């Protein structure tokens, strides 16, 4: 092997190593911004106000789609349903961190359909509902009326009115 060929290979190896090192440093800088460590149990992407990286959402979308198909093929597989619920919760946290509360609430509700006992989904749904404003008040700020259940007795033993219109 001649000297020129060895020099080219050494230069190519050095260049490859340099590019790999630069990519690694760039990735580390993106994952851990200065002075902003995520709270326990929270990813950097799920912090409130953090922008949701499209690659992370795309990855979660792919994972959810795969798990949905798997759950559709075998609806009795509790492990798949639990994993699907966790994937929905992950995506909801990223959405909620990006201020997309409606989307986050929908994903928390999807997670609860697959795993009703998921504590993260329950807490997240409550937080998203509070962030949206919930249904505690109407558009004028008055408390929302309680739903009327037909044929149920009130405190005095009188049946509550039904939803049928009265004749005039």
ZAVEXZA-334307 format. One record per residue (C-alpha): residue in one letter; x, y, z. Coordinates in Angstrom, 1 decimal. Example, Ala and Ser with C-alpha at 12.3 -4.5 7.8 and 13.67 -1.06 7.14 Angstrom:
<nodes>
NODE aa      X      Y      Z
NODE  A   12.3   -4.5    7.8
NODE  S   13.7   -1.1    7.1
</nodes>
This chain:
<nodes>
NODE aa      X      Y      Z
NODE  X    0.0    0.0    0.0
NODE  X    1.4    3.4   -0.9
NODE  X    1.8    6.4    1.3
NODE  X   -0.8    8.4   -0.5
NODE  X   -3.5    5.7    0.0
NODE  X   -2.8    5.5    3.7
NODE  X   -3.0    9.2    4.1
NODE  X   -6.4    9.2    2.4
NODE  X   -7.8    6.4    4.6
NODE  X   -6.5    8.2    7.7
NODE  X   -8.1   11.4    6.6
NODE  X  -11.4    9.6    5.9
NODE  X  -11.4    7.9    9.3
NODE  X  -10.6   11.2   11.0
NODE  X  -13.4   13.0    9.1
NODE  X  -15.9   10.2    9.9
NODE  X  -15.0   10.4   13.6
NODE  X  -15.2   14.2   13.6
NODE  X  -18.7   14.1   12.0
NODE  X  -19.9   11.5   14.5
NODE  X  -18.6   13.5   17.4
NODE  X  -20.3   16.7   16.1
NODE  X  -23.6   14.9   15.7
NODE  X  -23.4   13.5   19.2
NODE  X  -22.7   16.9   20.8
NODE  X  -25.5   18.5   18.9
NODE  X  -27.9   15.7   20.1
NODE  X  -26.8   16.2   23.7
NODE  X  -27.3   20.0   23.5
NODE  X  -30.9   19.5   22.2
NODE  X  -31.8   16.9   24.9
NODE  X  -30.6   18.8   27.9
NODE  X  -30.9   22.6   27.7
NODE  X  -28.9   24.6   30.3
NODE  X  -30.4   24.7   33.8
NODE  X  -33.6   22.9   32.7
NODE  X  -33.7   19.4   34.1
NODE  X  -37.1   17.7   33.8
NODE  X  -39.0   16.9   37.0
NODE  X  -39.2   13.3   38.2
NODE  X  -41.2   11.2   35.9
NODE  X  -41.4   13.8   33.3
NODE  X  -39.5   13.9   30.0
NODE  X  -37.9   17.1   28.7
NODE  X  -40.5   17.1   25.9
NODE  X  -43.5   17.0   28.3
NODE  X  -42.5   20.2   30.3
NODE  X  -45.1   22.9   30.0
NODE  X  -44.2   25.4   27.4
NODE  X  -41.7   23.1   25.7
NODE  X  -42.2   22.8   21.9
NODE  X  -43.2   19.3   20.8
NODE  X  -40.6   18.0   18.4
NODE  X  -42.2   16.7   15.3
NODE  X  -39.9   13.6   15.2
NODE  X  -41.1   12.6   18.7
NODE  X  -44.8   13.1   17.8
NODE  X  -44.2   11.2   14.6
NODE  X  -42.6    8.4   16.5
NODE  X  -45.4    8.2   19.0
NODE  X  -48.0    8.3   16.1
NODE  X  -46.2    5.3   14.5
NODE  X  -46.1    3.4   17.8
NODE  X  -49.8    4.1   18.5
NODE  X  -50.8    3.0   15.0
NODE  X  -48.8   -0.2   15.4
NODE  X  -50.4   -0.9   18.8
NODE  X  -53.9   -0.1   17.6
NODE  X  -53.5   -2.7   14.8
NODE  X  -52.1   -5.2   17.3
NODE  X  -55.0   -4.6   19.7
NODE  X  -57.5   -4.8   16.9
NODE  X  -56.1   -8.3   16.0
NODE  X  -56.3   -9.5   19.6
NODE  X  -58.7   -7.4   21.7
NODE  X  -58.3   -9.6   24.7
NODE  X  -54.6   -8.9   25.0
NODE  X  -54.4   -6.7   28.2
NODE  X  -50.7   -6.2   27.9
NODE  X  -51.1   -4.6   24.4
NODE  X  -54.0   -2.4   25.6
NODE  X  -51.9   -1.2   28.6
NODE  X  -49.0   -0.5   26.3
NODE  X  -51.3    1.4   24.0
NODE  X  -52.7    3.4   26.9
NODE  X  -49.1    4.4   28.0
NODE  X  -48.4    5.5   24.4
NODE  X  -51.4    7.7   24.3
NODE  X  -50.4    9.2   27.7
NODE  X  -46.9    9.9   26.3
NODE  X  -48.3   11.7   23.3
NODE  X  -50.8   13.6   25.5
NODE  X  -48.0   14.8   27.7
NODE  X  -46.1   16.1   24.7
NODE  X  -49.2   17.8   23.3
NODE  X  -50.1   19.3   26.7
NODE  X  -46.5   20.5   27.1
NODE  X  -47.0   22.3   23.7
NODE  X  -50.2   23.9   24.9
NODE  X  -52.5   21.6   22.8
NODE  X  -54.9   20.9   25.6
NODE  X  -57.9   19.7   23.5
NODE  X  -55.6   17.1   21.7
NODE  X  -54.1   16.1   25.0
NODE  X  -57.5   15.6   26.6
NODE  X  -58.6   13.4   23.7
NODE  X  -55.5   11.3   24.0
NODE  X  -55.9   10.9   27.8
NODE  X  -59.5    9.8   27.2
NODE  X  -58.3    7.3   24.5
NODE  X  -55.8    6.0   27.1
NODE  X  -58.6    5.6   29.7
NODE  X  -60.7    3.6   27.2
NODE  X  -57.9    1.1   27.0
NODE  X  -56.8    1.2   30.6
NODE  X  -59.4    2.8   32.9
NODE  X  -57.1    2.4   36.0
NODE  X  -54.2    4.4   34.4
NODE  X  -53.4    7.0   37.1
NODE  X  -51.3    9.1   34.7
NODE  X  -54.2    9.3   32.2
NODE  X  -56.7   10.2   35.0
NODE  X  -54.5   12.9   36.4
NODE  X  -53.6   14.2   32.9
NODE  X  -57.3   14.3   31.8
NODE  X  -58.2   16.3   34.9
NODE  X  -55.3   18.7   34.4
NODE  X  -56.1   19.2   30.7
NODE  X  -59.8   19.7   31.5
NODE  X  -58.8   22.4   34.1
NODE  X  -56.5   24.0   31.5
NODE  X  -59.3   24.1   28.9
NODE  X  -61.7   25.5   31.5
NODE  X  -63.8   22.4   32.0
NODE  X  -67.5   22.4   32.0
NODE  X  -67.9   24.1   35.4
NODE  X  -69.3   27.3   34.0
NODE  X  -71.3   28.3   31.0
NODE  X  -70.2   31.1   28.6
NODE  X  -71.5   33.8   31.0
NODE  X  -69.6   32.4   34.0
NODE  X  -72.7   30.9   35.7
NODE  X  -72.4   27.4   37.0
NODE  X  -73.4   24.7   34.6
NODE  X  -76.8   23.2   35.5
NODE  X  -76.9   19.7   36.9
NODE  X  -78.2   17.1   34.4
NODE  X  -81.8   16.0   34.9
NODE  X  -82.3   12.3   35.3
NODE  X  -85.9   11.4   34.4
NODE  X  -88.0    9.4   36.9
NODE  X  -85.6    9.9   39.8
NODE  X  -87.1   11.2   43.0
NODE  X  -85.7   14.4   44.6
NODE  X  -85.2   15.0   48.3
NODE  X  -88.9   15.4   49.0
NODE  X  -89.8   12.1   47.2
NODE  X  -91.3   13.9   44.2
NODE  X  -90.2   12.6   40.8
NODE  X  -88.1   15.0   38.8
NODE  X  -89.5   16.4   35.6
NODE  X  -88.9   14.5   32.4
NODE  X  -87.6   16.0   29.3
NODE  X  -91.0   15.9   27.5
NODE  X  -92.4   19.3   26.6
NODE  X  -95.5   20.5   28.4
NODE  X  -98.8   21.1   26.4
NODE  X -100.0   24.7   26.4
</nodes>
